[in-house]
Amino acid sequence: MTFALVAICSVALAAVLLLAAVRKARSAPTSAALRDRLGVPPAVWSGVAVPEAIAAVGLIAGLCFPPLGIAAAAGVVLLMAAALLLHLAAHVRGLALAPPLGVAALAVTTVGLHLANT
């Protein structure tokens, strides 16, 4: 049962990260609007797509090699902590904090489930 939960959370988190990476890499209008609101240079914003995509691959590979999944999910927690700090520094509040908080919560859950499954 625990592995099934690990798989569900890992795949869901990987899907969210891949979507975010593609949106950043393609400069989707809503992604670019958030980038501008946060005051992040376009090159840096596009660059964030790289660790997001790598983490997604690590989460999926982590289903076969759990330490990699744990490391990938822990990296996402750190990435989302940085995103939250960036939001707060730009005085972005309220519901706009829901995406990084939600992704961080899913990443923490994924780490916990991985650890419970080992």
HUNORJO-V566989 format. One record per helix or strand of 3 or more residues. SS is the DSSP state (~ for helix, > for strand). FROM is the first residue (numbers start at 0). LEN is the number of residues. If there is no record, write none. Layout:
BEGIN
SS	FROM	LEN
SS	FROM	LEN
END
This chain:
BEGIN
~	1	24
~	28	10
~	41	20
~	65	24
~	93	24
END
